[in-house]
């Protein structure tokens, strides 16, 4: 019940109405009730976060709240609401066994997780939703991880093509004083038609020798990946394996060259 507010009023000689409010008699009782309820709320909160046994000054300290949050997370993990990183493949069946958390966070922008020590914990509900979408898109995470690794190795090999044997990427050196303005423009890039012609020839080989049995094409058919089955690898003819790997290198090289040519054309338009 809210206290009633009584008003006294008089008329001034000028005709202006003067209002005077009188303090409610039960205002002191109401203040005492409010303070009592606030105290009860604090006691309930202390029980909720598990700090009711601590001294009054420590019940809502940062350390106490952090400890309660940690215990709540552990309880949630025990209930199965959060899944540790090495159990991700229990929900996402074809997740890679090695560092699946890195793939989910870096490539899929997964944000509903927390880290405790060296372990990552992922929200089960969101993992289930992700797994459903991956199935709809026909994406095998283990294959995707292998593709990313293969691309990284290929790009690394391209960077090292012009380096002589034994050259280390990190050097200790001193540039002579005054040495500058020594440069040259690279020779003109090949025509787009020339690279496209090579890609057409490679695709003819792909169909002629039925290389789709051994090579997979990804990213809008712009990157080739040699299939690898550990238990069958010893029985594959060496010349066939060599042919497939050489085809993959030529195909990826040509596609990267084509991408570079198109980038240079775009730059020239805006220069």
N, C-alpha and C positions, 0 to 999 in steps of 0.2 A: 504494500500500500504506500502511495506517495503522500507526503505531508501536505495538508491544505495550507494555502497561503492567504492570510487575511490582509485586506487593504483598507486603510483609512484615508478619506479624502475630504478636502475643504475647498471652498471657493475664495480666491484672492479678490481684493477689491477691484483689480483690473479685469476680473472675469475669468482668469486662468485657473484651470483645475490643478490642484496640488495633490500628488499621491504620496502616501507614506506606507511602506510595507512593514509589517511586524514579523519578527522571527517566529517560526513555528515552535511550539513548545516541545515537540518530540524530535527536533533535529539532532540533539545529542544522542538519543537512543538509536537513531538511524545510522549515525557515524560509527557507533560501537558495533552495530550489526554488520556494516560493510567491512570493518577491520577484521571482525571475526570470520567472515566468509573468505576474505583474502588469505588469512592464515590457514584456513581449511584447504583452499586451492593449492597453496604452496606445499602443504603436507601430502596432498594427493599426487602432485607432480614429483615430489621426492620419492614416493613409493613407485611411481611409474618408471622413473629412470634408475631406480635401484640405489638411491643414495640416502634413504631415510635413516640409516644407522649412523651416518656421519655427523660430526658437529655442525651446528647451524651455519657457521661461516664457510663450510666446505661443501654444503649440499649442492649448490649451483655454481661451483667453480668450473673453470674451463677443463681442468683435469677430470673432474667427476663426470661432466657431460661427455667428454671424449671417451672415457672408459665405458659409459653406458651405451654410447653409439657403437663402440667396438663389440660389446657383448650382444647388442641387438643384431649386428651383422652376422656374428657367429651363430646366433639362433636362427636367422634367416637361411644361412648356409645349411645348417642341420636339417631344416625343414625342406630343403631342396629348391628354394626359390633362387639361389645363386649356384652357379656351376664353376668349379675350378678349371683352369685352362686345359689341363691334360685330360679332362673328361668331356670336352666340347663335342668330341665325335660320338658321344652317347645321344646327342640331340641332332647335330649336323653329321650325318653318317659318313660322308666322304671328306670330312675335314682332314687336313694334313696332320700327321702325328708330331712333326717337329715345328714348334713355335706357331701354333694356329692363332694365338692371341695377336701376334704381330700382323698377320694377314687381315684379320677382322678389323683391327683398329686403323691400320694404315690404308688399306685398299677399300674397305667398306664403310669407313667412318663410324664404326660401332662405338657408342658413347656410354651406354648403360652398363658400366663395369666399375670395379674398384680394385685397388692393388693392396695386398697385405704381405709385407715381406717381399719375397721373390715371386709370389703367386698372384695371378689375376683371377678375379671372380666375375663371371658374366651372368646377366639376368636371364634366367631360363625362358621366361615368357617371350622376350625379344629374340632369343636364339631360335625358338620354335617358329616365330614369324619369319625370320630370315631364312631358315631352312625351307619353309613353304615357298617363298619367292624364288629361291635358287632352283627348286624342283620345277617350278613353272617355267623358268628360263632355261632349263636343261643345262645347268652349270655344275660341274664337278669341281669342288674346291681343291681337291688334291691335284687334279690335272692343271687347274689354274695356277696353283703355287709352282708346279713344275715348269709351266710355260714362262712365268715371271723369272724364275731362276735361269732358264735357258736364254731368255732375252738379255738378262744382265750379263751372262757369260759371253754372249755373242757381241754385245756392245763393248765389253772389255777387250775382246780379241781384236775388234776393229781398231780400237785406240792404240793397240800395241803392234799393229802391222808394220808401221814404219820405223819401229825402234829396233836397233841392232841387238843381236843376242847378247845377253849378259848386262844389258842396260837397265839400271834401276830407275824407277820413277822418281825417287827422292834423291837429290844430289846436294852435295856441298860445293858451292862454287862462288866465284867472285867475278863480277862483270867489270872489265877494264874501264877506268874513268874516261869519260868523253865518248864512249862507244854508243852511238845512237843513229837513228834514221837509216837503218839498213833493213830494207823490206822489199817485198815483191808481191805483185798480185798473182793469185793462183791462175793456172791456165783455164781457159773457158770450160764450163761444164758441158758434158755431152748433151745432145739434143734429147728431149723427152721421148721423141719417136724411136730413137735408137734403144733406149732402155726398155720401152714398151715392147719393142720387137723381141728383145731377149726374153722378157717375161712371157710373151706369147709362145716362144719356142719351148720354154721350160714347162708351160702348161700342157703343151702337146706331148712332151715326154711323160709328164705326170699321168696323162690319160693313156698313152700308148703302152707304158710299162706297168700300168695299174698300181702306181705308187701310193695311192690312197690307202692301201692295205698296211703301209709302213710309215706314212707321213700324214700328219694332221695339219690343217690350215686354220689359223685363228685370225681374229681382229680383221674381219671383212676380207679374209683371204689375203692378208698382207704379211703374215709371218708363218713360216713353216716350222714344224716341230717333229723331230724323228721319234716315233713311238719306241718305248723301251719296256720290255718284259724280262725281268731278271731270269726267270726259269726257262725262257725260250731263247735267250740271247746267244747261247753257245751253239745252237743248232741253225742259226741264220747264216746263210752263205756269206763269207767275208766280202766277196765282190759286190753282192747286193747291198750289204751294209755300207760299204764304201760309196757306192753309187747314190744311196739315199742321203748320206751325210753331205756329199758334194752337192747334190741337188738343193738341199736345204740351205747350204751356205750361199750358193749362187742366187737362189730365190730371195733370201733375206737381204743379201747385199744389193741386188737390183732394186728392191722395194725401198731400202734406205736411201739409195742414190736418187730414186724418183722423188722421194719425199724432200730431199735436200734441194733438188732442182726446182720444185714447186715453191719451196720457201724462198729461194733466191729470186724467183720471178716476182713473188709477192713483195719482197723488200725493194726491188727495183721500181715497182709501181709507186711506192710511197716516198722514194728518195727524191 
